[in-house]
Amino acid sequence: MKNLNLRIRLIVMLFLEFGVWGAYLTSMGGYLAKAGMGDNIGYFYAVQGIVSLFMPALIGVVADRWIQAQRVLSLCHLLAGIFMIAAGFYAINAGDEVQLVPLFTLYTLSVAFFMPTIGLSNSVGFNALTKAGMDPVSDFPPLRVFGTVGFICAMLTSDFAGLQHAPTQFVFSGCLSLLLCAYALTMPKCPTSDVKGSNSLVDILGLRAFTLFKIPRMAIFFIFSMLLGVSLQITNGFANPFLSAYQGIEEFADTFAAQHANALISISQMSETLCILLIPFCMKRFGIKNVMMISMVAWVFRFGFFGLGDPGMPGVLLFILSCIVYGVAFDFFNVSGALYVETQVDESIRSSAQGLFMVMTNGIGATIGTLSAQQIVNHFVYSQTEPALQIEGWQSAWYTFAIYALVVAVAFYIIFKDPRKEQAALKHA
């Protein structure tokens, strides 16, 4: 296989990158609910969006202009790992007396440095493939599959090692981050941009990527990226406590879905590994508009199946279907969007443009989504004390999320236009 050594190196990087996230992302809500902070789950997921409003863009500028991206990736994981381990040890030592403010503060500092690494790992991977004479659009998605494999392995480890409802999941994540800190330094060097002679405020501050908003199609693309980003963290934050809530229903208390929520949710990431492989074909065959439309419709089914199902038979099959369509919902949006940005912008601002994409999706969109979802869940679920009424509340919440995704899909279909050739205009943004 062409450039086998490079492919293996990128596979390891992506495996660790998403393993760091998978160690806690889908199980943290379960821990917080058990620790009596169920009505604050949304804040822990929303802060990922808040820091994504500025950290990926700022770190992307550093990688574009001053420090090679693989070194910035290493430094970010060093800091993210230290703060995440500190959060874990604080919660372990505090036990039943864990307080929201210190745990939330340490966690926030960690994700502030982790969130930029998602875009950075894309940039490092794209750069390495391009330097090797390979095509990122065709060659990156099969490698990105192993990022999802890393996410799954970390999820299952947290579940079956008994970490999904314990603060030790944070320590596990932090250790993986420190491992990637060292490994990132072995990746191929990424060039920084030569911007000598430019005295404009835009170039001095490294905000050139924001000028993409001058192009109507790109502006609409980023706006709908934000609207779709609203859906990204909802199931990550609330699927685990939702499934675990069935432990309070005698009929479903001992079912696999109620007892091993993380393992069931991991089917979502397993679906990702297959869906990523479809992206090169779908991008070239259908274009970005249809690929994103497919993603939006998949989010409708993702939420709707959760509302309709239950952990018994045959209801659990709807949960499984929800997890299967998640692969389409997540990958067709996140990976295709990143590839679209990569192929449409000038090389000098690619890291910054990836950071901007993160700002709109995991920043503004995810922040609005998780905070709004928390209010909806509080209204329908945590306002109830009886387990059966809480389950009914969960169902109402999932239907609400599904309706939102449907409205966004219809609006996107009507508004977004996808002419195939605007490369020249984008190059002069």
C-alpha positions as CSV (number, residue, x, y, z in Angstrom):
1,M,0.0,0.0,0.0
2,K,1.2,3.4,-0.9
3,N,2.9,5.3,2.0
4,L,1.9,2.6,4.5
5,N,4.2,4.0,7.2
6,L,2.6,7.4,7.0
7,R,-0.9,5.9,7.1
8,I,-0.1,3.9,10.2
9,R,1.4,7.1,11.9
10,L,-1.8,9.0,11.1
11,I,-4.0,6.2,12.3
12,V,-2.2,6.2,15.7
13,M,-2.6,10.0,16.0
14,L,-6.3,9.9,15.2
15,F,-6.9,6.9,17.4
16,L,-5.5,8.7,20.4
17,E,-7.1,12.1,19.5
18,F,-10.6,10.7,19.6
19,G,-9.8,8.2,22.4
20,V,-9.2,11.2,24.7
21,W,-12.7,12.5,23.9
22,G,-14.4,9.1,24.0
23,A,-13.1,8.4,27.5
24,Y,-15.6,10.8,29.0
25,L,-17.8,12.5,26.4
26,T,-20.8,10.0,26.4
27,S,-20.4,8.9,30.0
28,M,-19.8,12.2,31.8
29,G,-23.6,13.0,31.9
30,G,-24.2,9.6,33.6
31,Y,-21.5,10.5,36.3
32,L,-22.9,14.0,36.8
33,A,-26.5,12.7,37.2
34,K,-25.3,10.1,39.8
35,A,-23.3,12.8,41.6
36,G,-26.5,14.9,42.0
37,M,-25.6,17.4,39.2
38,G,-28.1,16.3,36.6
39,D,-29.6,19.7,36.2
40,N,-26.0,21.0,35.3
41,I,-25.1,18.5,32.7
42,G,-25.8,21.0,29.9
43,Y,-23.2,23.4,31.3
44,F,-20.4,20.9,31.1
45,Y,-21.2,20.2,27.5
46,A,-22.0,23.8,26.6
47,V,-18.6,25.0,27.9
48,Q,-17.0,22.9,25.1
49,G,-19.0,25.1,22.7
50,I,-18.1,28.3,24.6
51,V,-14.3,27.7,24.5
52,S,-14.8,26.7,20.8
53,L,-16.0,30.2,20.1
54,F,-12.4,31.5,20.3
55,M,-9.8,28.8,21.2
56,P,-9.8,26.8,17.9
57,A,-9.5,30.0,15.9
58,L,-6.8,31.5,18.1
59,I,-4.8,28.3,18.2
60,G,-5.3,27.9,14.5
61,V,-3.8,31.3,13.9
62,V,-0.8,30.3,16.0
63,A,-0.4,27.2,13.9
64,D,-0.8,29.1,10.7
65,R,1.6,31.9,11.5
66,W,4.2,31.1,14.2
67,I,4.4,27.5,15.5
68,Q,4.2,24.3,13.4
69,A,0.8,22.7,13.9
70,Q,2.2,19.4,15.2
71,R,4.0,21.2,18.0
72,V,0.9,23.2,18.9
73,L,-1.1,19.9,18.9
74,S,1.4,18.5,21.4
75,L,1.3,21.6,23.7
76,C,-2.5,21.6,23.7
77,H,-2.7,18.0,24.7
78,L,-0.1,18.5,27.5
79,L,-2.2,21.2,29.1
80,A,-5.5,19.5,28.4
81,G,-4.2,16.3,30.0
82,I,-2.9,18.0,33.1
83,F,-6.1,19.8,33.8
84,M,-8.3,16.7,33.1
85,I,-6.3,14.6,35.5
86,A,-6.5,17.3,38.1
87,A,-10.3,17.3,37.7
88,G,-10.5,13.6,38.1
89,F,-8.4,13.5,41.2
90,Y,-10.3,16.4,42.8
91,A,-13.6,14.5,42.2
92,I,-12.1,11.2,43.5
93,N,-10.9,12.9,46.7
94,A,-14.1,14.9,47.2
95,G,-16.2,11.7,46.9
96,D,-19.9,12.5,47.8
97,E,-19.0,16.1,48.7
98,V,-17.9,17.0,45.1
99,Q,-18.6,20.7,44.4
100,L,-19.7,22.1,41.0
101,V,-17.3,25.1,40.9
102,P,-13.9,23.4,41.3
103,L,-14.8,20.4,39.1
104,F,-16.3,22.6,36.4
105,T,-13.3,25.0,36.5
106,L,-10.7,22.3,36.0
107,Y,-12.8,20.6,33.4
108,T,-13.2,23.9,31.5
109,L,-9.5,24.5,31.5
110,S,-8.9,21.1,30.0
111,V,-11.5,21.3,27.2
112,A,-10.3,24.9,26.4
113,F,-7.0,23.3,25.2
114,F,-8.6,20.1,23.9
115,M,-11.2,21.5,21.5
116,P,-8.6,23.2,19.2
117,T,-6.8,19.8,18.8
118,I,-9.7,18.4,16.7
119,G,-9.1,21.0,14.0
120,L,-5.3,20.8,14.5
121,S,-5.3,17.0,14.0
122,N,-7.2,17.5,10.7
123,S,-4.6,20.1,9.6
124,V,-1.7,17.8,10.6
125,G,-3.3,14.9,8.7
126,F,-4.2,16.9,5.6
127,N,-0.7,18.4,5.5
128,A,1.0,15.0,5.8
129,L,-1.1,13.5,3.0
130,T,-0.6,16.4,0.7
131,K,3.2,16.4,1.2
132,A,3.2,12.7,0.4
133,G,1.4,13.4,-2.9
134,M,-1.9,11.9,-1.7
135,D,-5.4,13.3,-1.9
136,P,-6.9,14.3,1.5
137,V,-10.5,14.0,0.1
138,S,-10.0,10.4,-0.8
139,D,-7.3,9.3,1.6
140,F,-8.2,11.0,4.8
141,P,-11.7,9.5,5.5
142,P,-10.4,5.9,5.7
143,L,-7.8,7.0,8.2
144,R,-10.3,9.1,10.2
145,V,-12.2,5.8,10.7
146,F,-9.6,4.8,13.3
147,G,-10.3,8.0,15.2
148,T,-13.8,6.6,15.7
149,V,-12.3,3.2,16.6
150,G,-10.3,5.0,19.3
151,F,-13.4,6.7,20.5
152,I,-15.3,3.4,20.7
153,C,-12.4,1.6,22.5
154,A,-12.3,4.4,25.1
155,M,-16.1,4.3,25.6
156,L,-16.2,0.6,26.1
157,T,-13.2,0.8,28.5
158,S,-15.0,3.4,30.5
159,D,-18.2,1.2,30.6
160,F,-16.8,-2.3,31.3
161,A,-14.0,-1.0,33.6
162,G,-16.8,0.6,35.7
163,L,-15.7,4.2,35.0
164,Q,-18.9,5.5,33.2
165,H,-20.5,6.7,36.5
166,A,-17.2,7.5,38.2
167,P,-14.7,10.5,38.1
168,T,-11.9,8.1,37.1
169,Q,-13.1,8.5,33.5
170,F,-11.4,12.0,33.7
171,V,-8.1,10.5,34.8
172,F,-8.3,8.0,32.0
173,S,-8.9,10.7,29.4
174,G,-6.1,12.9,30.7
175,C,-3.6,10.0,30.5
176,L,-4.5,9.5,26.9
177,S,-4.0,13.2,26.3
178,L,-0.5,13.1,27.7
179,L,0.4,10.1,25.5
180,L,-0.7,12.0,22.4
181,C,1.3,15.0,23.7
182,A,4.5,13.0,23.2
183,Y,3.4,11.3,20.0
184,A,2.4,14.5,18.2
185,L,6.0,15.6,18.1
186,T,6.8,12.7,15.8
187,M,4.4,13.8,13.1
188,P,5.5,15.4,9.8
189,K,6.4,19.1,10.1
190,C,3.7,21.5,9.1
191,P,4.7,24.8,7.4
192,T,3.8,28.2,8.8
193,S,2.7,31.0,6.5
194,D,4.9,33.8,5.3
195,V,2.9,37.0,5.8
196,K,5.7,39.5,5.7
197,G,4.8,42.9,4.4
198,S,1.2,42.7,5.4
199,N,0.2,45.5,7.8
200,S,-3.6,45.1,7.7
201,L,-5.4,44.5,11.0
202,V,-6.9,41.4,9.6
203,D,-3.5,39.8,8.8
204,I,-1.9,41.1,12.0
205,L,-4.6,39.4,14.1
206,G,-4.8,36.4,11.9
207,L,-8.5,36.8,11.1
208,R,-8.2,36.3,7.3
209,A,-10.5,33.2,7.5
210,F,-13.4,35.4,8.6
211,T,-13.3,37.2,5.3
212,L,-14.9,34.0,3.9
213,F,-18.2,35.5,5.1
214,K,-17.9,37.9,2.2
215,I,-18.8,35.1,-0.2
216,P,-22.6,34.5,0.1
217,R,-22.4,30.7,-0.3
218,M,-19.7,30.3,2.3
219,A,-21.6,32.6,4.7
220,I,-24.7,30.5,4.3
221,F,-22.6,27.3,4.7
222,F,-21.2,28.6,8.0
223,I,-24.5,29.8,9.3
224,F,-26.2,26.5,8.6
225,S,-23.1,24.7,10.1
226,M,-24.0,26.6,13.3
227,L,-27.6,25.7,13.2
228,L,-26.8,22.0,12.6
229,G,-24.1,22.2,15.3
230,V,-27.0,22.8,17.8
231,S,-27.7,19.0,17.5
232,L,-24.1,17.8,17.9
233,Q,-23.7,17.5,21.7
234,I,-27.3,16.7,22.7
235,T,-27.1,13.0,22.7
236,N,-23.5,13.0,24.0
237,G,-24.7,14.8,27.1
238,F,-28.1,13.3,27.6
239,A,-28.3,9.8,26.1
240,N,-26.4,8.1,29.0
241,P,-28.6,9.6,31.8
242,F,-31.7,8.9,29.7
243,L,-30.9,5.2,29.2
244,S,-29.7,4.9,32.8
245,A,-33.0,6.4,34.0
246,Y,-34.7,3.1,33.0
247,Q,-33.0,1.5,36.0
248,G,-35.8,3.2,38.0
249,I,-38.4,1.3,36.0
250,E,-38.9,-2.2,37.3
251,E,-39.7,-3.7,33.9
252,F,-36.5,-2.4,32.4
253,A,-34.1,-2.1,35.4
254,D,-32.0,-5.2,34.5
255,T,-31.9,-4.7,30.7
256,F,-28.6,-4.3,28.9
257,A,-29.5,-0.8,27.7
258,A,-30.2,0.4,31.2
259,Q,-27.2,-1.2,32.8
260,H,-24.7,-0.5,30.0
261,A,-25.7,2.7,28.4
262,N,-22.2,3.5,27.1
263,A,-22.0,0.1,25.4
264,L,-25.3,0.6,23.6
265,I,-24.3,4.2,22.6
266,S,-21.0,2.9,21.2
267,I,-23.0,1.4,18.3
268,S,-23.3,5.1,17.2
269,Q,-19.5,5.3,16.9
270,M,-19.4,1.9,15.2
271,S,-21.8,3.2,12.6
272,E,-19.4,6.1,12.1
273,T,-16.6,3.8,11.0
274,L,-18.7,2.6,8.1
275,C,-20.3,6.0,7.2
276,I,-16.9,7.7,7.0
277,L,-16.0,5.4,4.2
278,L,-19.0,6.6,2.2
279,I,-18.0,10.3,2.4
280,P,-15.5,10.5,-0.6
281,F,-18.1,8.9,-2.9
282,C,-21.0,11.0,-1.6
283,M,-19.1,14.3,-1.7
284,K,-18.0,13.7,-5.3
285,R,-21.4,12.2,-6.4
286,F,-23.9,14.4,-4.6
287,G,-22.1,17.6,-3.5
288,I,-22.0,19.3,-0.1
289,K,-25.6,20.4,-0.1
290,N,-27.1,16.9,-0.5
291,V,-24.6,15.4,1.9
292,M,-25.5,17.9,4.6
293,M,-29.2,17.4,3.8
294,I,-28.7,13.7,4.5
295,S,-27.1,14.5,7.7
296,M,-29.9,16.8,8.8
297,V,-32.6,14.2,8.1
298,A,-30.5,11.6,10.0
299,W,-30.6,13.9,13.0
300,V,-34.4,13.8,12.9
301,F,-34.4,10.0,13.1
302,R,-31.6,10.0,15.7
303,F,-33.8,12.0,18.1
304,G,-37.1,10.5,17.1
305,F,-36.0,6.9,17.6
306,F,-34.9,7.7,21.1
307,G,-38.3,9.1,21.9
308,L,-40.1,6.1,20.4
309,G,-38.0,3.3,21.9
310,D,-37.4,1.5,25.2
311,P,-34.8,-0.9,26.6
312,G,-37.1,-4.0,26.2
313,M,-38.0,-5.9,23.0
314,P,-38.8,-4.8,20.4
315,G,-38.3,-1.2,21.7
316,V,-34.6,-1.5,22.1
317,L,-34.4,-2.0,18.3
318,L,-35.4,1.6,17.9
319,F,-32.5,2.6,20.2
320,I,-30.2,0.6,18.0
321,L,-31.6,2.2,14.8
322,S,-31.0,5.6,16.5
323,C,-27.4,4.7,17.0
324,I,-27.0,3.5,13.5
325,V,-28.3,6.7,11.9
326,Y,-26.0,8.7,14.2
327,G,-23.0,7.7,12.0
328,V,-24.7,9.4,9.0
329,A,-25.8,12.4,11.1
330,F,-22.4,13.1,12.6
331,D,-19.9,12.1,9.9
332,F,-21.8,13.5,6.9
333,F,-21.7,16.8,8.6
334,N,-18.5,17.1,10.6
335,V,-16.0,15.2,8.3
336,S,-17.6,16.4,5.0
337,G,-17.7,20.0,6.3
338,A,-14.0,19.9,7.3
339,L,-13.1,18.4,3.9
340,Y,-15.2,21.0,2.1
341,V,-13.4,23.8,4.0
342,E,-10.0,22.3,3.3
343,T,-10.7,22.1,-0.5
344,Q,-12.2,25.6,-0.8
345,V,-9.8,27.9,1.0
346,D,-6.3,29.1,0.4
347,E,-3.4,27.2,2.0
348,S,-2.3,30.2,4.0
349,I,-5.6,30.2,6.1
350,R,-6.5,26.5,6.2
351,S,-5.8,26.0,9.9
352,S,-7.7,29.3,10.7
353,A,-10.6,28.2,8.4
354,Q,-10.8,24.9,10.2
355,G,-10.9,26.8,13.5
356,L,-13.7,29.0,12.1
357,F,-15.7,25.9,11.2
358,M,-15.2,24.7,14.8
359,V,-16.3,28.0,16.1
360,M,-19.6,27.9,14.2
361,T,-20.3,24.2,14.9
362,N,-18.8,23.1,18.2
363,G,-18.7,26.7,19.4
364,I,-21.8,28.8,18.8
365,G,-24.0,25.9,17.6
366,A,-23.2,23.4,20.3
367,T,-23.4,26.1,23.1
368,I,-26.8,27.1,22.0
369,G,-27.8,23.5,21.6
370,T,-26.7,22.2,24.9
371,L,-27.9,25.1,27.0
372,S,-31.3,25.0,25.3
373,A,-31.4,21.2,25.6
374,Q,-30.7,21.5,29.3
375,Q,-33.7,23.8,29.8
376,I,-35.9,21.4,27.8
377,V,-34.7,18.4,29.8
378,N,-35.2,20.3,33.1
379,H,-38.7,21.3,32.1
380,F,-39.8,17.8,30.9
381,V,-37.6,15.5,33.0
382,Y,-36.1,17.0,36.2
383,S,-39.3,18.7,37.1
384,Q,-40.7,15.3,37.8
385,T,-39.9,13.0,40.7
386,E,-41.5,9.8,39.7
387,P,-39.3,7.6,37.4
388,A,-42.2,6.8,35.1
389,L,-43.0,10.5,34.6
390,Q,-39.4,11.3,34.0
391,I,-39.3,8.7,31.2
392,E,-42.3,10.4,29.6
393,G,-40.5,13.7,30.0
394,W,-37.4,12.2,28.2
395,Q,-39.7,11.2,25.3
396,S,-41.1,14.6,25.0
397,A,-37.7,16.1,25.0
398,W,-36.4,13.8,22.2
399,Y,-39.5,14.7,20.1
400,T,-38.7,18.4,20.6
401,F,-35.2,17.9,19.4
402,A,-36.4,16.0,16.3
403,I,-38.8,18.8,15.3
404,Y,-36.0,21.3,15.5
405,A,-33.7,19.2,13.2
406,L,-36.6,18.8,10.7
407,V,-37.1,22.6,10.6
408,V,-33.4,23.2,10.0
409,A,-33.3,20.6,7.2
410,V,-36.3,22.2,5.4
411,A,-34.8,25.7,5.6
412,F,-31.4,24.5,4.4
413,Y,-32.9,22.8,1.4
414,I,-34.7,26.0,0.4
415,I,-31.9,28.5,1.0
416,F,-28.5,26.9,0.4
417,K,-27.3,26.8,-3.3
418,D,-24.4,24.6,-4.3
419,P,-22.7,25.8,-7.5
420,R,-19.7,23.5,-8.0
421,K,-17.2,26.1,-9.2
422,E,-16.4,29.1,-7.0
423,Q,-12.8,28.3,-6.3
424,A,-11.5,31.4,-7.8
425,A,-13.8,33.6,-5.7
426,L,-12.9,31.8,-2.5
427,K,-9.1,32.1,-3.2
428,H,-9.4,35.9,-3.2
429,A,-11.5,36.1,0.0
